[in-house]
Amino acid sequence: MKALLQRVSRASVEVEGHTVGAIGSGLLVLVGIEPADDEAACSRMLKRLLEYRVFADGEQRMNLSLQDVGGGLLLVSQFTLAADTRSGRRPSFSSAAPPAQGERLFNHLVGLARDLHPEVQTGRFGADMQVSLVNDGPVTFLLSI
């Protein structure tokens, strides 16, 4: 599982012209599910996302987590993160989980997040989404499990 997290001052997702998820200050996380991923990987990734220290403390050092600051969490499935780009001029998606597995695990991740964090929004799995964000910093990290 891969997660591209971006610290944002705001972010939103639109599907067919309608906003389906939006947050203010917090994390926008693009999630790529791979074939070997399972529910345990979802739990490990969520723990990292909630506890990863990317927010500034009083001394302007990245010492605070999403849980510490109480920011929003916007989760967006993005199978292209799991692409194999090591060779050629076109990505291969054979390293991405099949759609049914990806949807099941993404929904599991969202459910866990909603149980543990007060503000969780999502995109729509498999939809053509338009993602807007203001990257704060910019601060962007790629996490892998």
Secondary structure, 3 states (H helix, E strand, C coil): CEEEEEEEEEEEEEECCEEEEEECCEEEEEEECCCCCCHHHHHHHHHHHHHCCCEECCCCCEEECHHHHCCEEEEEECHHHHCECCCCCCCECCCCCCHHHHHHHHHHHHHHHHHHCCCEEECCCCCCEEEEEEEEEEEEEEEEC
